[in-house]
Amino acid sequence: MKTDGTVRVGIVGLGGIGQVHADHLESIASAGNIAVELVGGMDISSEARRRFEREYGVETVDDATTLYERADAVIVTTPNRY
């Protein structure tokens, strides 16, 4: 956690379900009840990463380890086969 108590959350898997979770995180953050911040995302698809960056204004990566270093918690939204 950040020193101010904000939970930094990343998302692995930036397709439709990943975007649903990102939308919910933004709603939680804007309500102000819980200190949460979307800090980035990870996907193997470069197009999914570009789309997520445009939509949510956060950096995305193609390596989960990099995301894990930035986040306190990670939501995994990949298909079962991954």
C-alpha positions as CSV (number, residue, x, y, z in Angstrom):
1,M,0.0,0.0,0.0
2,K,1.0,3.6,-0.5
3,T,1.9,5.4,2.7
4,D,-1.5,7.2,2.5
5,G,-3.4,3.8,2.7
6,T,-4.4,3.7,-0.9
7,V,-4.5,0.2,-2.3
8,R,-2.8,0.1,-5.8
9,V,-4.5,-2.4,-8.0
10,G,-3.4,-3.9,-11.3
11,I,-5.4,-6.0,-13.8
12,V,-4.0,-9.1,-15.7
13,G,-6.2,-9.7,-18.7
14,L,-7.5,-6.6,-20.4
15,G,-10.4,-7.9,-22.4
16,G,-14.0,-7.4,-21.6
17,I,-14.0,-8.7,-18.0
18,G,-10.8,-6.8,-17.3
19,Q,-12.5,-3.6,-18.4
20,V,-15.6,-4.3,-16.2
21,H,-13.3,-4.6,-13.2
22,A,-11.5,-1.4,-14.2
23,D,-14.8,0.4,-14.4
24,H,-15.8,-0.9,-10.9
25,L,-12.4,0.2,-9.5
26,E,-12.9,3.7,-11.0
27,S,-16.4,3.8,-9.5
28,I,-15.1,2.8,-6.0
29,A,-12.3,5.4,-6.2
30,S,-14.7,8.2,-7.3
31,A,-17.1,7.4,-4.5
32,G,-14.3,8.0,-2.0
33,N,-15.4,5.2,0.4
34,I,-12.3,3.1,-0.2
35,A,-8.8,4.5,-1.2
36,V,-8.1,2.5,-4.3
37,E,-6.0,3.3,-7.4
38,L,-5.8,1.5,-10.8
39,V,-2.1,1.5,-11.4
40,G,-1.8,-0.5,-14.7
41,G,-2.6,-3.6,-16.6
42,M,-1.0,-6.6,-18.4
43,D,-2.0,-8.5,-21.4
44,I,-0.3,-10.5,-24.1
45,S,-2.2,-8.6,-26.8
46,S,-0.7,-5.3,-27.8
47,E,-4.0,-4.1,-29.1
48,A,-5.7,-4.9,-25.8
49,R,-2.9,-3.0,-24.0
50,R,-3.3,0.1,-26.3
51,R,-7.1,0.1,-25.9
52,F,-6.8,-0.1,-22.1
53,E,-4.2,2.7,-21.9
54,R,-6.5,4.9,-24.0
55,E,-9.6,4.1,-22.0
56,Y,-8.2,4.3,-18.5
57,G,-5.1,6.5,-18.8
58,V,-2.7,4.0,-17.1
59,E,0.4,2.2,-18.3
60,T,0.2,-1.3,-19.4
61,V,2.9,-4.0,-19.8
62,D,3.4,-7.4,-21.4
63,D,5.2,-8.8,-18.4
64,A,3.3,-9.6,-15.2
65,T,6.3,-9.3,-13.0
66,T,6.6,-5.6,-13.9
67,L,2.9,-5.1,-12.9
68,Y,3.3,-7.0,-9.6
69,E,6.1,-4.6,-8.6
70,R,3.7,-1.6,-8.9
71,A,0.6,-3.1,-7.4
72,D,-0.5,-4.1,-3.9
73,A,-3.2,-6.4,-5.4
74,V,-3.9,-7.9,-8.8
75,I,-7.2,-8.9,-10.4
76,V,-6.7,-11.8,-12.8
77,T,-9.3,-11.9,-15.6
78,T,-7.7,-14.2,-18.2
79,P,-9.5,-17.0,-19.9
80,N,-9.3,-20.4,-18.1
81,R,-6.9,-21.7,-20.7
82,Y,-4.2,-19.3,-19.5
